[in-house]
Amino acid sequence: MIALALVLGLAVSAGPGDTDLPRSLGVDEAPFLVPAPVQKDEFSIWVGGHLGFTNAYDANDLNFTIGADARFKFSSWLGADATIDFNGRQSYEHGTIHLTQVPLEFAGLIYLPLDLPVQPYGMLGVGFAFTNITYSGSLGGLNDTSEVNPLFFLGFGVEFAIADNILLDANLRFVFVNNPQHFQGNSADWLQLTFGILFKLSK
């Protein structure tokens, strides 16, 4: 009450035009201001699946694939990817050699800083393929074998966000793998194109 009476007394004693109270009493307000939060790149984990096809350069037929995907985003430009695929059987040497492969691949992703509806990226990775080989025809006397063949690959892709926690993805990979047994004159390297969907895991 005493403080209110003092303020009113000062207002009455002031001359005409001086009745507005000062907006600032000269106190430094900077220490009381809350700084705006700094935007940081958010680490996120995405999981999903994909469908597509593979085409080994020396195979007799096109091959379809289905797989699962785990993607890790460390920043707006850097990520990592892990995939496992189940490739159908492919034939070589006019059907005398048959390969069934399950590749497990790990890649680093570099995203391009472009202001576009889609987010393009490049990839480079390594892995290995669980390979089962069967023989028929002139090679039918050979025993069927199973191998693990190291591989590396490079490629590129694009992401399209249809929601804050849902991404559509397409990527093309050029895969180079060690040849299995009895593959003289052939190459097991393949081209892989897949289309998938990824869901963001909540924290």
N, C-alpha and C positions, 0 to 999 in steps of 0.2 A: 504493500500500500504506500509506503514512504517513497519507494522508487517511482511508482506511478505518479504520485503528486509532484515529484521533482520534474518529471518529463513534461507534465501538463503546465507547470509553472514556467518552464523554459519556452514552451510553445507560445504561451500568452504574452510573455515579455518580449518576444521577438517582433521585429518590425514587419510591416506589410511585405509580402513577397518572400519572407524568410521563414514561413510556417512549415515548409517541407523539411522533414527530418533527413539528415544526410544518409545516403545509401551505404556509406562505408565509414567506419570510425578510424580508419587508418590501420586496422589490424591485418597482418599478413595472413591471407586465407589459404595459401598454398599447402601448408601442412595438413589441412583438413579435407583437401580434395582427394577423392578416390581415383587412382589411375585406371584408365581403361584396360581391360585384360588384353594381353598380347596373344594373337592367334598363333597357335602352334600346329604343326603337322601331327595328325592323330594316327597312332599305330592301330591297325585293324587286321582282323583275321576273317577270311572268306572261305566258304566251302561250297562245293557243288558237284555237278557232273557234266559230261559232254558226250556228244556223238559225232561221228565223222567217218573219214575213210583214209586208208593208207595205200600208197602205190609204190611197191618196191620196183626199182628201175629195171631189173631183169626178170621179174615175175611174169607168169602167163596171164594173171587176172588181177582185177581190182579187189581190194580188201576193205572190209568195214571194221570199225573199232568203236568200243564204248569204254568210258573211263570215269574216274573220280579225280577231283582237283581240290587242293588246298592252297590258298594264296595269302601271302603276308605282305602288307603295305607298311613300310617304315616311314615314308614321307610322301610328298606329292610327286616325287620323281623316282623313287627307288622302291623296289619290291622283290619278292622271291616267290617261287612257284614249285609245287611238288605234285606230280601226277602219276597215276598208274592206269595203264590201258590194257584192254583185252582184245588183241587183234585176232581176226579170223585166220583160217589156214590159207596160205598162199602156195602155189605150185611153181616149180622150176623144171627146166629141161624136159619140156613137153609132158609134164605130169609125173616124172620119175622121182622128183624130190619135193617133199611137202614140209613147209615150215609153219609152226604156230608159235607166236611170240607174245610175251607179256612184258612190255617195257616199263621200268620204273625210272622216272626222270626228275631232275632237280635243276632249276634255272634261276638266274638273276634277271630281273626286269628293270629296264630303264624307260621311264615315261617321258614323252616329249612335252615341253611346256607350251602347248598350243591351246588357244581359246576356241575350242570346237565342241560340238555336241557329243562327239565321240573322243575317247582318250587313247591315242595310239601309243604303242610301246615296242621296244626291241627286246629280244631275249637271247641268252647264251647259256648253255647248260651241259651237264654230264649225266650219266646214269648207266644202267645195264639192262639187258634183255634176257629173261628166262626163255630159252628157245628149245622147242621140241622138234626133232627132225625124224621123218619117216621116209622110207625108200620103197619104190615099186619099179616095175618094168625091168630094164637092164641092170638097175642098181638094187633090185629086190633082195639080193643075197646079203646086203649090209644090215647090220643091226641098227634098230632105231636107237637114237641117242637123245639125251637132254643136256643142254649146256647153259652156261651163263656168259654172255658176251658183253664186254664193255662198249659204251657208245658215247658220242657227244653230238650236240645239235646246236643249231642257230635258227632264228626265225623272227617273226614279228606278228603283232596282233592288234586288236582294238577292243576297247570296253565301251559299253553304252549303259548308262545308269537309267533304269526305268523307275527307280524309287531310291530313297536314301540307303536302303539295305539290300537292294537287288541289282545285280549287274548282268547284262548279256555280254558274252565274250566270244570272239572268233580269233583263231590263230593258225598260222601256217608254219610248219617246222620242216627243216631239212636235216634228216637224221643220218649219221654216219656210224655204222656198227661193225665190229670185227666179224668177219665171215665165219660161219660154223664149218664143221668138217665136210669134206668132199664137195666143196663149193668152187673148185677151180674153174675159172672162166665165167663165173657169175658174181653178182654183188647183191648183198642183202640190204644195202642202204635203201632208205625209203623217204618218201614225201608224205607228210601228214597234215590234213586239214580237219579241224574240229570246230563245232559250234556248241556252246554250253551256257549254263546259267550258274551264278554264284550268289550265295546268301551271306550277309554279314552276320557274324556272331556277336551278340551283345556282350558288353563288358560284365 
